[in-house]
């Protein structure tokens, strides 16, 4: 055995011997101690939601059907983060119980709604159905770990509409069989995130109550309905069935039903037609209207490059005007403009117009408020009708129209359009009167817009209804007659072209009395709802031009004759309501003529067959 092998074996033996000794004597070479691990930290305690509720009061009065406070057993739904989706909480009279809701460190909103439904999956689509007549409530609040306790203010999502009916002088039994709201949405969705109520589906009806008797010796019975809010009551009606008779009442278009508010309407039954009626009176600010547009100094001058022409508008409502009353003046106007420096024709002209009354010498005897207008070159102007308060002395005057360019001070008088005579623009002013006027005239059960042509067979009976306005609060004893008239004579109280047209058919004139009644009213009767039985006395034929278009179409006016008098006087329109109207634009101002009606467009139906 060579020397290298001997040394290697000896070394291995020595290493093996040391290792054996180490195992036998651990005190010499101890094993290292394991490194101790720190104990686990305890879980951070959860911050739990603590909340209570309060309910906003209705803005008027809290009544039947609405909630003023929660009763024990009431249930609400709660949404919070993704961890609490439509959790039910039940009120025990002191606290809301529904389990723990752990809050995040950052501030987030909770959403609460009433009444609870397990079918709701999203706080952005909470269903509302007024058929249940439930007072839906909702509220929200911001919570977090540093603000775990809040009061959620619950607000009313719907409106309360209350109807009371007075029997007054109604002679029937007064059995209210039903009250039904029509033209309303009955379902909606509430979005709690953006606090909006969105109607769903088609409009329908809801019967609010009925089966009770009227007794004015006792407090009236309120019939209440929880309704969806509306920004406009356009198209909403209430149908009342009393003693088997159906009566429908229109809610004014301008009315709004806001969430959380209560609205009370009072209806007064009347004995039908030919009886007093309760209508709103509109006190006129005489001091305002007597000075509005009348105090400034008018300086007339020309305006180079600008030409204005006018013609009369369709003044179908008559030419009788009385001092210290309102009247709707109107005209058709045209502007033609030329830039004298460039020779170009501008597209528009901007400035003001105003109407004045002028005597035969051209002096201004009455003037009305300036109104802004933008005219297109060569086109008919729009929105020129204006309510005016007449203070001119009794007499006959020309209606003049003045124009003032924006930024200038002088006014330019418009010319009459070709073939328009001074008579065409002439109006007669009468002395102040307390004679009756008309608040409304229509064919029974139809709506009069002043535009619609109402047709009736020449050999049939029909009714015209009206509301008489006793503006002077005087005794009114006399007769009222309905006259169906077609005339080119200005005394016929209708504007018509001064000359007949050529190549016409059935171009006849007439003034046919179609109905007459007598009235005897005491001064205490402010408004009178009347009915005139009517029938055409003769068959007339359709007056039209060669192209088949009707012209100078007839209409119905009502005339008044006092007892003991032989004079028939046109019943003018009561413009108090129009003078009191609030408008927001020039077009709304011009549209007031649509309710300034003392006439009916009435045709014989065979004209269109």
SULFENNOR-V944525 format. One record per pair of residues at least 24 apart in sequence whose ideal C-beta (glycine too) atoms are under 10 Angstrom apart, sorted by sequence separation. I is the first residue (numbers start at 1). J is the second residue. If there is no record, write none. Layout:
i->{I/I}
j->{J/J}
This chain:
i->{80/113/114/134/181/182/231/232/233/245/309/310/331/349/350/351/366/367/398/401/441/442/485/486/487/512/513/514/532/572/573/574/86/87/112/113/114/133/135/180/181/230/231/232/242/247/308/309/330/349/350/366/367/398/399/400/440/441/442/485/486/512/573/70/84/90/112/113/180/181/230/231/243/308/309/329/348/349/365/366/398/399/440/441/484/485/486/512/532/572/573/51/81/84/86/89/111/112/113/179/180/181/229/230/231/238/240/242/245/307/308/309/329/347/348/349/365/366/396/398/399/439/440/441/483/484/485/510/571/80/81/88/111/112/130/179/180/200/214/229/230/252/307/308/329/347/348/349/353/364/365/375/397/398/399/438/439/440/483/484/485/510/512/530/570/571/49/51/80/81/87/88/110/111/112/128/130/178/179/180/199/228/229/238/240/306/307/308/347/348/355/397/398/438/439/440/483/484/485/570/79/80/86/88/110/111/128/158/178/179/180/198/199/208/210/227/229/233/306/307/346/347/353/355/365/373/396/397/437/438/439/482/483/484/510/49/79/80/86/109/110/126/157/178/179/197/199/210/228/229/305/306/307/346/348/353/355/357/366/396/397/437/438/482/483/484/78/79/80/86/109/110/158/178/197/203/205/207/210/229/305/306/345/349/354/356/365/370/372/374/395/396/397/436/437/439/481/482/483/508/78/79/86/109/110/157/176/177/178/179/203/305/345/353/355/357/359/364/367/370/373/395/396/436/437/481/482/483/508/510/77/78/79/86/108/109/176/177/205/207/290/303/304/305/354/357/358/359/363/370/372/394/395/436/437/481/482/506/509/49/77/78/85/86/107/108/157/175/176/177/289/304/305/357/360/367/392/394/395/435/436/437/480/481/482/506/508/53/76/77/85/86/107/108/175/176/226/227/289/304/305/321/356/359/360/362/364/393/394/434/435/436/480/481/505/506/507/76/77/85/86/107/175/176/289/359/360/390/392/394/434/435/479/480/505/506/507/49/51/53/76/77/78/85/106/107/157/174/175/176/224/286/335/337/357/359/360/362/364/391/393/394/433/434/436/479/480/505/506/507/52/75/76/77/104/105/106/107/157/158/174/175/329/335/336/337/338/357/358/359/390/433/434/435/479/480/504/505/74/75/76/77/86/103/104/105/106/107/110/112/114/155/157/173/174/188/224/284/305/306/333/335/337/357/358/390/432/434/436/478/479/504/505/558/74/75/77/79/103/104/105/111/112/113/173/174/184/186/187/188/284/305/308/327/334/335/336/337/356/357/358/370/391/435/441/477/478/504/505/515/519/557/558/52/74/75/101/103/110/112/172/174/185/186/222/223/284/333/334/335/336/356/357/358/390/434/436/438/477/478/501/503/504/512/514/556/557/558/52/53/75/77/79/80/102/103/114/184/185/306/310/323/334/335/336/356/357/476/477/478/501/502/503/505/509/511/515/516/518/520/555/556/557/51/52/70/79/103/113/170/179/181/184/222/305/334/335/355/356/367/436/476/477/501/502/503/506/507/508/510/512/519/555/556/50/51/78/79/103/163/176/178/180/185/306/308/310/334/335/355/356/475/476/477/501/505/507/509/516/518/555/556/50/77/102/162/163/167/168/170/179/181/184/220/303/333/334/335/354/355/356/475/476/511/513/554/555/556/49/67/79/101/161/165/167/169/176/183/220/333/334/354/355/474/475/476/504/527/554/555/67/166/167/168/303/332/333/353/354/474/475/480/504/553/554/555/49/77/165/166/167/184/332/333/353/354/364/473/474/475/476/553/554/49/51/164/166/167/183/331/332/352/353/354/464/473/475/480/482/484/501/553/554/48/49/50/130/165/183/184/333/352/353/362/464/466/468/470/472/473/481/482/500/501/48/49/136/138/140/183/184/216/332/351/352/462/463/470/473/476/480/482/484/500/48/49/50/138/139/140/167/182/183/184/216/330/331/351/352/462/464/468/470/473/484/550/46/47/48/49/130/136/138/166/182/183/330/331/349/351/352/461/470/484/486/497/553/46/47/48/130/131/140/164/165/181/182/183/214/329/330/331/350/351/356/358/470/471/496/497/513/46/47/96/130/131/139/164/165/181/182/298/329/330/349/350/351/352/470/484/496/46/47/128/129/130/138/163/164/165/180/181/182/328/329/349/350/351/354/356/468/469/470/486/495/496/550/47/128/129/130/163/164/165/180/181/296/298/328/329/330/353/456/468/469/470/494/550/51/53/55/128/129/138/163/164/179/180/327/328/329/352/353/468/469/494/127/128/162/163/164/179/180/327/328/351/467/468/494/49/51/53/76/77/79/127/128/136/162/163/178/179/180/293/326/327/329/351/353/467/468/494/542/76/81/126/127/128/161/162/163/178/179/197/293/300/326/327/360/428/466/467/468/493/542/76/80/126/127/161/162/177/178/179/293/325/326/327/366/427/428/466/467/492/494/540/541/544/125/126/160/161/176/177/178/195/300/325/326/358/365/426/465/466/488/493/540/542/543/124/125/126/160/161/176/177/324/325/465/466/487/492/539/541/542/124/125/126/159/160/161/175/176/177/180/182/298/323/324/325/424/464/465/466/486/493/536/538/540/541/542/66/67/68/70/122/123/124/125/158/159/160/175/176/177/183/184/308/321/323/324/358/423/464/465/486/487/539/540/542/65/66/67/123/124/158/159/174/175/177/178/180/183/322/323/331/333/335/337/463/464/486/534/536/64/65/66/67/122/123/124/128/157/158/159/161/173/174/175/177/182/298/306/311/321/323/330/331/332/357/463/464/485/486/65/67/120/122/123/124/128/156/158/159/172/173/179/181/315/323/329/331/333/357/462/463/464/484/485/66/122/126/128/129/157/158/159/172/173/296/310/313/321/323/424/462/463/483/484/485/124/128/157/161/170/172/294/295/298/313/322/329/357/424/461/462/483/484/485/62/125/127/131/133/156/170/172/184/293/294/296/308/321/424/461/462/483/484/78/293/294/296/310/424/460/461/462/482/483/131/133/161/163/165/167/293/294/423/460/461/482/483/76/130/131/292/293/321/459/460/481/482/483/58/113/161/163/165/292/293/420/421/458/459/481/482/493/76/130/293/419/420/421/456/457/458/480/481/492/493/113/289/335/419/456/457/458/480/481/491/493/55/112/289/334/419/456/458/459/479/480/481/56/111/333/334/458/479/480/55/110/111/457/458/478/479/56/109/331/334/436/478/479/53/55/70/109/111/315/333/476/478/479/54/332/436/477/478/483/53/163/313/331/476/477/478/479/67/312/440/444/475/476/477/478/481/483/51/53/179/332/439/444/475/480/514/67/310/439/440/441/444/479/51/66/136/161/310/439/444/468/478/481/133/135/310/441/443/478/480/49/51/66/133/134/136/309/436/464/466/468/50/65/133/176/293/308/310/49/62/66/132/133/161/308/331/464/49/65/130/174/293/294/308/47/64/130/161/292/293/47/48/51/52/53/54/55/56/58/59/63/65/130/159/160/172/292/294/306/453/47/50/51/52/53/54/55/56/57/58/62/64/128/130/159/170/171/289/291/329/46/47/49/50/51/52/53/54/55/56/57/61/63/158/159/168/169/170/171/172/289/290/306/47/48/49/50/51/52/53/54/55/56/59/60/128/159/160/161/162/163/164/165/166/168/169/170/171/172/289/291/300/303/327/453/47/48/49/51/53/54/55/58/59/61/158/159/160/161/162/163/164/165/166/167/168/169/170/171/288/289/290/303/454/471/506/58/60/156/157/158/159/160/161/162/163/164/165/166/167/168/169/170/289/300/303/327/453/454/469/156/157/158/159/160/161/162/163/164/165/166/167/168/286/301/310/311/468/469/471/155/156/159/160/161/162/163/164/165/171/285/298/308/310/312/325/469/470/155/156/170/284/299/303/307/308/309/310/311/312/325/450/466/469/471/493/494/156/169/298/306/308/309/310/311/321/323/468/469/493/168/169/301/303/307/308/309/310/311/319/320/321/322/323/324/325/467/469/168/301/302/303/307/309/311/312/319/320/321/322/323/324/325/469/301/303/308/309/311/312/319/320/321/322/323/324/168/299/300/301/302/310/319/320/322/323/299/300/301/302/309/312/322/166/297/298/299/300/301/312/315/322/325/79/298/300/311/312/320/322/443/79/310/311/312/485/77/298/310/312/320/322/441/441/484/441/482/484/438/484/438/482/484/317/436/438/136/137/437/436/435/436/435/441/438/441/466/317/436/437/438/440/316/435/437/438/439/440/466/316/435/436/437/438/439/314/433/435/436/437/438/439/464/435/437/439/436/437/439/464/430/433/437/462/430/450/451/450/460/449/450/458/459/460/325/448/449/450/454/455/456/458/448/450/453/454/455/456/457/458/459/449/450/452/453/454/455/456/457/458/322/448/450/452/453/454/455/456/457/458/450/451/453/455/448/450/454/455/448/449/455/448/455/446/453/455/440/442/453/439/441/440/441/443/64/66/439/440/441/442/443/63/65/438/439/441/443/64/65/66/279/438/63/65/279/437/438/277/277/330/273/319/320/319/319/320/318/319/315/318/319/317/318/319/316/317/318/315/316/317/315/316/314/315/316/314/315/313/314/312/312/312/311/312/389/388/279/281/387/273/277/279/281/389/274/277/387/388/273/387/273/387/66/276/387/66/387/248/250/59/63/59/60/62/386/58/59/60/61/63/385/58/59/60/383/384/385/387/57/58/59/60/61/383/386/387/56/58/59/60/382/383/385/386/382/383/384/385/387/383/384/385/386/387/383/385/386/382/383/385/385/387/385/374/373/372/371/371/371/369/316/318/317/316/318/317/316/274/274/276/281/327/328/276/281/327/279/280/325/326/328/276/277/278/279/325/326/327/276/277/278/320/325/326/275/276/277/279/320/322/325/326/328/276/277/278/319/320/321/325/326/327/276/277/318/320/326/327/275/276/277/317/318/319/320/326/274/275/318/325/326/273/274/275/317/318/273/274/275/317/272/273/274/271/273/274/270/272/273/330/328/330/328/329/328/326/328/330/328/328/327/326/317/316/315/320/314/317/313/317/318/316/317/318/316/317/316/316/316/289/284/288/282/284/282/283/284/286/282/285/279/281/282/284/285/280/281/282/283/284/280/282/283/279/282/281/282/280/254/254}
j->{104/137/138/158/205/206/255/256/257/269/333/334/355/373/374/375/390/391/422/425/465/466/509/510/511/536/537/538/556/596/597/598/111/112/137/138/139/158/160/205/206/255/256/257/267/272/333/334/355/374/375/391/392/423/424/425/465/466/467/510/511/537/598/96/110/116/138/139/206/207/256/257/269/334/335/355/374/375/391/392/424/425/466/467/510/511/512/538/558/598/599/78/108/111/113/116/138/139/140/206/207/208/256/257/258/265/267/269/272/334/335/336/356/374/375/376/392/393/423/425/426/466/467/468/510/511/512/537/598/108/109/116/139/140/158/207/208/228/242/257/258/280/335/336/357/375/376/377/381/392/393/403/425/426/427/466/467/468/511/512/513/538/540/558/598/599/78/80/109/110/116/117/139/140/141/157/159/207/208/209/228/257/258/267/269/335/336/337/376/377/384/426/427/467/468/469/512/513/514/599/109/110/116/118/140/141/158/188/208/209/210/228/229/238/240/257/259/263/336/337/376/377/383/385/395/403/426/427/467/468/469/512/513/514/540/80/110/111/117/140/141/157/188/209/210/228/230/241/259/260/336/337/338/377/379/384/386/388/397/427/428/468/469/513/514/515/110/111/112/118/141/142/190/210/229/235/237/239/242/261/337/338/377/381/386/388/397/402/404/406/427/428/429/468/469/471/513/514/515/540/111/112/119/142/143/190/209/210/211/212/236/338/378/386/388/390/392/397/400/403/406/428/429/469/470/514/515/516/541/543/111/112/113/120/142/143/210/211/239/241/324/337/338/339/388/391/392/393/397/404/406/428/429/470/471/515/516/540/543/84/112/113/120/121/142/143/192/210/211/212/324/339/340/392/395/402/427/429/430/470/471/472/515/516/517/541/543/89/112/113/121/122/143/144/211/212/262/263/325/340/341/357/392/395/396/398/400/429/430/470/471/472/516/517/541/542/543/113/114/122/123/144/212/213/326/396/397/427/429/431/471/472/516/517/542/543/544/87/89/91/114/115/116/123/144/145/195/212/213/214/262/324/373/375/395/397/398/400/402/429/431/432/471/472/474/517/518/543/544/545/91/114/115/116/143/144/145/146/196/197/213/214/368/374/375/376/377/396/397/398/429/472/473/474/518/519/543/544/114/115/116/117/126/143/144/145/146/147/150/152/154/195/197/213/214/228/264/324/345/346/373/375/377/397/398/430/472/474/476/518/519/544/545/598/115/116/118/120/144/145/146/152/153/154/214/215/225/227/228/229/325/346/349/368/375/376/377/378/397/398/399/411/432/476/482/518/519/545/546/556/560/598/599/94/116/117/143/145/152/154/214/216/227/228/264/265/326/375/376/377/378/398/399/400/432/476/478/480/519/520/543/545/546/554/556/598/599/600/95/96/118/120/122/123/145/146/157/227/228/349/353/366/377/378/379/399/400/519/520/521/544/545/546/548/552/554/558/559/561/563/598/599/600/95/96/114/123/147/157/214/223/225/228/266/349/378/379/399/400/411/480/520/521/545/546/547/550/551/552/554/556/563/599/600/95/96/123/124/148/208/221/223/225/230/351/353/355/379/380/400/401/520/521/522/546/550/552/554/561/563/600/601/96/123/148/208/209/213/214/216/225/227/230/266/349/379/380/381/400/401/402/521/522/557/559/600/601/602/96/114/126/148/208/212/214/216/223/230/267/380/381/401/402/521/522/523/551/574/601/602/115/214/215/216/351/380/381/401/402/522/523/528/552/601/602/603/98/126/214/215/216/233/381/382/402/403/413/522/523/524/525/602/603/99/101/214/216/217/233/381/382/402/403/404/514/523/525/530/532/534/551/603/604/99/100/101/181/216/234/235/384/403/404/413/515/517/519/521/523/524/532/533/551/552/100/101/188/190/192/235/236/268/384/403/404/514/515/522/525/528/532/534/536/552/101/102/103/191/192/193/220/235/236/237/269/383/384/404/405/515/517/521/523/526/537/603/100/101/102/103/184/190/192/220/236/237/384/385/403/405/406/515/524/538/540/551/607/101/102/103/185/186/195/219/220/236/237/238/269/384/385/386/405/406/411/413/525/526/551/552/568/102/103/152/186/187/195/220/221/237/238/354/385/386/405/406/407/408/526/540/552/103/104/185/186/187/195/220/221/222/237/238/239/385/386/406/407/408/411/413/525/526/527/543/552/553/607/105/186/187/188/221/222/223/238/239/354/356/386/387/388/411/514/526/527/528/552/608/110/112/114/187/188/197/222/223/238/239/386/387/388/411/412/527/528/553/187/188/222/223/224/239/240/387/388/411/527/528/554/110/112/114/137/138/140/188/189/197/223/224/239/240/241/354/387/388/390/412/414/528/529/555/603/138/143/188/189/190/223/224/225/240/241/259/355/362/388/389/422/490/528/529/530/555/604/139/143/189/190/224/225/240/241/242/356/388/389/390/429/490/491/529/530/555/557/603/604/607/189/190/224/225/240/241/242/259/364/389/390/422/429/490/529/530/552/557/604/606/607/189/190/191/225/226/241/242/389/390/530/531/552/557/604/606/607/190/191/192/225/226/227/241/242/243/246/248/364/389/390/391/490/530/531/532/552/559/602/604/606/607/608/133/134/135/137/189/190/191/192/225/226/227/242/243/244/250/251/375/388/390/391/425/490/531/532/553/554/606/607/609/133/134/135/191/192/226/227/242/243/245/246/248/251/390/391/399/401/403/405/531/532/554/602/604/133/134/135/136/191/192/193/197/226/227/228/230/242/243/244/246/251/367/375/380/390/392/399/400/401/426/532/533/554/555/135/137/190/192/193/194/198/226/228/229/242/243/249/251/385/393/399/401/403/427/532/533/534/554/555/137/193/197/199/200/228/229/230/243/244/367/381/384/392/394/495/533/534/554/555/556/196/200/229/233/242/244/366/367/370/385/394/401/429/496/533/534/555/556/557/135/198/200/204/206/229/243/245/257/366/367/369/381/394/497/534/535/556/557/152/367/368/370/384/498/534/535/536/556/557/206/208/236/238/240/242/368/369/498/535/536/557/558/152/206/207/368/369/397/535/536/557/558/559/135/190/238/240/242/369/370/497/498/535/536/558/559/570/154/208/371/497/498/499/534/535/536/558/559/570/571/192/368/414/498/535/536/537/559/560/570/572/135/192/369/414/499/536/538/539/559/560/561/137/192/414/415/539/560/561/137/192/193/539/540/560/561/139/192/414/417/519/561/562/137/139/154/193/195/399/417/560/562/563/139/417/521/562/563/568/139/249/399/417/562/563/564/565/154/399/527/531/562/563/564/565/568/570/139/141/267/420/527/532/563/568/602/156/399/528/529/530/533/568/141/156/226/251/400/529/534/558/568/571/224/226/401/532/534/569/571/141/143/158/225/226/228/401/528/556/558/560/143/158/226/269/386/401/403/143/156/160/226/227/255/402/425/558/144/160/225/269/388/389/403/143/160/226/257/388/389/144/145/148/149/150/151/152/153/155/156/160/162/227/256/257/269/389/391/403/550/145/148/149/150/151/152/153/154/155/156/160/162/226/228/257/268/269/387/389/427/145/146/148/149/150/151/152/153/154/155/156/160/162/257/258/267/268/269/270/271/388/389/405/147/148/149/150/151/152/153/154/155/156/159/160/228/259/260/261/262/263/264/265/266/268/269/270/271/272/389/391/400/403/427/553/148/149/150/152/154/155/156/159/160/162/259/260/261/262/263/264/265/266/267/268/269/270/271/272/389/390/391/404/555/572/607/160/162/258/259/260/261/262/263/264/265/266/267/268/269/270/271/272/391/402/405/429/555/556/571/259/260/261/262/263/264/265/266/267/268/269/270/271/389/404/413/414/571/572/574/259/260/263/264/265/266/267/268/269/275/389/402/412/414/416/429/573/574/260/261/275/389/404/408/412/413/414/415/416/417/430/555/571/574/576/598/599/262/275/404/412/414/415/416/417/427/429/574/575/599/275/276/408/410/414/415/416/417/418/426/427/428/429/430/431/432/574/576/276/409/410/411/415/417/419/420/427/428/429/430/431/432/433/577/410/412/417/418/420/421/428/429/430/431/432/433/278/409/410/411/412/420/429/430/432/433/410/411/412/413/420/423/433/278/409/410/411/412/413/424/427/434/437/192/411/413/424/425/433/435/556/193/424/425/426/599/192/413/425/427/435/437/556/557/600/558/600/602/557/603/558/602/604/438/558/560/259/260/560/560/560/562/562/571/570/573/598/450/569/570/571/573/450/569/571/572/573/574/600/451/570/571/572/573/574/450/569/571/572/573/574/575/600/572/574/576/574/575/577/602/569/572/576/602/572/593/594/594/604/594/595/603/604/605/471/594/595/596/600/601/602/604/595/597/600/601/602/603/604/605/606/597/598/600/601/602/603/604/605/606/471/597/599/601/602/603/604/605/606/607/600/601/603/605/599/601/605/606/600/601/607/601/608/600/607/609/595/597/608/595/597/597/598/600/222/224/597/598/599/600/601/222/224/597/598/600/602/224/225/226/439/598/224/226/440/598/599/439/440/495/444/490/491/491/492/493/492/493/490/493/494/493/494/495/493/494/495/493/494/495/494/495/494/495/496/495/496/495/496/495/496/497/497/498/575/575/467/469/575/463/467/469/471/579/465/468/578/579/465/579/466/580/260/470/581/262/583/445/447/258/262/259/260/262/586/259/260/261/262/264/586/260/261/262/585/586/587/589/260/261/262/263/264/586/589/590/260/262/263/264/586/587/589/590/587/588/589/590/592/589/590/591/592/593/590/592/593/590/591/593/594/596/596/586/586/586/586/589/590/589/553/555/555/555/557/557/557/517/519/521/526/572/573/522/527/573/526/527/572/573/575/524/525/526/527/573/574/575/525/526/527/569/574/575/525/526/527/529/570/572/575/576/578/527/528/529/570/571/572/576/577/578/528/529/570/572/578/579/528/529/530/570/571/572/573/579/528/529/572/579/580/528/529/530/572/573/529/530/531/573/529/530/531/529/531/532/529/531/532/590/590/593/592/593/593/592/594/596/595/596/596/596/593/593/593/598/593/596/593/597/598/597/598/599/598/599/599/600/601/579/575/579/574/576/575/576/577/579/576/579/574/576/577/579/580/576/577/578/579/580/577/579/580/577/580/580/581/580/581/582}
